[in-house]
Amino acid sequence: MFDVLIVGGGAAGFYAAIHIAEANPNLKIAILERGKEVLSKVKVSGGGRCNVTHAEFDPNELVKNYPRGEKELLGPFHTYCSGDTVSFFEERGIDLKIEDDGRMFPFSNSSQTIIDCFLNEVERLGIQVLKHSSVVGITSIQNEDESSWKVTSIKKTYQCRKLLIATGSNPKIWKMLENLGHSIETPVPSLFTFNIKDDRIKGIPGLSTYASVEVLAKKMYQPKITIQLKTKVSDKVLLLSEGPVLITHWGLSGPAILKLSAWGARILNEMNYKFQLRINWLPDYHPYAVISLLQEIKEVEGKKTVLRTKAVDIPRRLWTNLVRATGISEDTKWADTNKEQLQSLANQLTKCEFSVDGKSTFKEEFVTAGGVNLKEINFKTFESKLQPNLFFAGEVINVDAITGGFNFQNAWTGAFIAAKGITKL
Ligand SMILES: Cc1cc2nc3c(=O)[nH]c(=O)nc-3n(C[C@H](O)[C@H](O)[C@H](O)COP(=O)(O)OP(=O)(O)OC[C@H]3O[C@@H](n4cnc5c(N)ncnc54)[C@H](O)[C@@H]3O)c2cc1C
């Protein structure tokens, strides 16, 4: 019999266990972890450096990074925000540094620093960590005055007064929660890169530039003569983002693309990751302004070749690929270009369309959109509204964020507030 059982030895599970034990050292607490190692995602997070949180300390701004959970996390972030996370680690001798884009990492640049901190803390606080303990059953026990829980692992059956589910995105646990009456938003991947095969981005992997990117709506229609589905693209913009775009061996990545993958996680899944993308490589310019700009260059640089005289502020190798895509030959001089060629170049620069066919994993961070329906959770305590003494924290609920340390912040905040909810009684 335990006072508190935590299912899941990941970020949220450990953070909650530590706060529960600190709030009430008399409680008997255990973490049940299915794996032979705990904190395995923390280990690989942030490319092995662990992007612990983000240097956004205003809850009203912080919530804007959560495609799912924006509304629900506002209250919790007012209780426990990124500044509190920074203090938690500082109090334990771990200073975090802020990178130019706001991401925060331990100074050691090693996720092991965070893991060691958690392992030391659970030992100091006498929390039991039971590995190889995959939970296969959860049953509510109704006593006269209070309900408690029976938790069955592949090894043993336990009982506890309070149960915290911190299992990340695990379909089996979601199924068990459905059996307890909860509804689960269908899980789909988030934070991925776009697969594109196209000569305009061929041979220039590693190149990064600032751009605005749109996902276009498409109308599916069935042509009468063939059975193959064809796609007709309309100009309606479904999703829009702006930021650095990184060209990779497989297609496009970088913050602007990852943001689209997060905000569009569900829509892009419905489109089976086949859609049309439109990029403005010169987001500060309207397409009409670019035409005038190119005409000016034609006047001033008439004797020079288009290919070798970059007219706008984009990386040279991208310029070369875009000029080639217009069909302007290697030795065409600016003075010899006609109206159609300049229009075509302006289109490549500001309305550059690509066909996306599939997605790839972004190795630094990925996450699942979906999980326990947020309407069924009391965000003052992270307790189930349907089952007393059942709490949630982390990715198990239908909250996820764009890349940058926000996903861990959801885990820390949920774990802290659930810990307060658990120790209150
Ligand atoms: C490669 C990668 C890199 C990432 N990098 C970052 C980053 O730098 N910054 C950031 O903010 N986010 C990052 N994320 C996202 C972040 O790791 C997650 O949002 C976060 O780990 C969620 O924490 P959690 O505790 O809810 O779930 P998890 O960390 O997934 O922990 C859940 C735990 O529960 C255990 N479990 C599951 N089912 C059972 C069961 N039936 N019985 C017992 N135990 C069970 C699992 O084995 C696991 O240990 C990254 C994700 C990945 C995959």
The ligand as a Gaussian input file, in Angstrom:
#p B3LYP/6-31G(d) Opt

LIG

0 1
 C       13.997000      12.879000     -29.277000
 C       13.197000      13.833000     -28.433000
 C       13.781000      14.998000     -28.005000
 C       13.041000      15.911000     -27.235000
 N       13.640000      17.059000     -26.834000
 C       12.931000      17.956000     -26.103000
 C       13.540000      19.140000     -25.622000
 O       14.753000      19.359000     -25.781000
 N       12.761000      20.032000     -24.962000
 C       11.427000      19.804000     -24.719000
 O       10.774000      20.655000     -24.110000
 N       10.841000      18.658000     -25.094000
 C       11.575000      17.737000     -25.776000
 N       10.975000      16.581000     -26.182000
 C        9.598000      16.316000     -25.741000
 C        9.664000      15.842000     -24.285000
 O       10.648000      14.840000     -24.189000
 C        8.329000      15.323000     -23.809000
 O        7.345000      16.296000     -23.998000
 C        8.428000      14.957000     -22.337000
 O        9.400000      13.951000     -22.159000
 C        7.100000      14.475000     -21.796000
 O        7.315000      14.042000     -20.487000
 P        6.386000      12.923000     -19.840000
 O        6.950000      12.664000     -18.498000
 O        4.989000      13.319000     -19.988000
 O        6.576000      11.661000     -20.777000
 P        7.872000      10.757000     -21.027000
 O        9.089000      11.572000     -20.845000
 O        7.617000      10.107000     -22.323000
 O        7.826000       9.704000     -19.860000
 C        6.821000       8.715000     -19.784000
 C        7.383000       7.512000     -19.076000
 O        6.323000       6.613000     -18.791000
 C        6.777000       5.297000     -19.043000
 N        5.603000       4.463000     -19.296000
 C        4.780000       4.483000     -20.352000
 N        3.834000       3.548000     -20.236000
 C        4.036000       2.912000     -19.064000
 C        3.374000       1.843000     -18.391000
 N        2.324000       1.223000     -18.907000
 N        3.851000       1.452000     -17.205000
 C        4.943000       2.062000     -16.651000
 N        5.605000       3.063000     -17.260000
 C        5.167000       3.490000     -18.444000
 C        7.681000       5.458000     -20.254000
 O        8.548000       4.368000     -20.387000
 C        8.402000       6.756000     -19.924000
 O        9.561000       6.556000     -19.166000
 C       11.696000      15.637000     -26.911000
 C       11.117000      14.449000     -27.324000
 C       11.859000      13.543000     -28.070000
 C       11.230000      12.262000     -28.494000

